């Protein structure tokens, strides 16, 4: 596990953040980790502890079949017998019972062993115990995943889905060669020059990297634009700088964060002010987390801001210096919650 990923998890070692470590930073050659994470939340919410492979095969294969309907590419490999079976089920060529039997035999060969691995080591919390060689012939859910499924199932599922959509579309479109942009009119992340191909909600995609906290004051926020704890998508360097012709790249991922409504546009909100230097350092750290997550955001951020962390810090410092020539007011606000990133 890299130092950055370790820092991300251990700064605030909650159950949500351990699962985020797996979903956001785990290496993926197929989308099976996302399907398993989704299945664990579903089974945990149902209060099932002992899960046979046959039982697990139901939500696991269902999740993959659903995603295959919209995004045929679910792996970096050229072929997969298990995914072929999912496609055959979607086409009505095999029965549900046949799909479950194939999933049980082929679907879990690597993902159960690799699920808790981030970088080169296991995370400190386990959401299930492998009991394929015991009478269970499957997995045993731990108290941790049951607790997480009971307390925050909807948000966990939204974050899993957002990351899954980004990865699978990255594979399908070859996004290593394309920039990802923010479409302000829809709130979606989209590949450049392919406006009809949305990737995922910017809110859901950014939310996990901020651990559900406002970027500025660390107040708990949701990923929704209305309702309790609503959030805004904010430009750290204010959009007005583009209107004044000083720069043209502020509507990109490196400059977008989620904030509480109060910090963005409340009575003491940021509005068009320049953020204090500490927020630029925080933005640099957040962007490094995004880069650690690999495809497809990594390539976009590197191309936009620089090939290594020092160059990327210089990039942000140059933006700050430029902004200070146009906007004299510097803004900061009292932190309400505990710093979490």
Beta strands, then each sheet from edge to edge (+ up, - down):
strand 1: 50-52
strand 2: 117-118
strand 3: 121-122
strand 4: 128-131
strand 5: 138-141
strand 6: 180-183
strand 7: 188-191
strand 8: 198-201
strand 9: 231-235
strand 10: 256-260
strand 11: 274-275
strand 12: 330-331
sheet 1: 1+ 5- 4+
sheet 2: 2+ 3-
sheet 3: 6+ 7- 8+
sheet 4: 9+ 10-
sheet 5: 11+ 12+
end
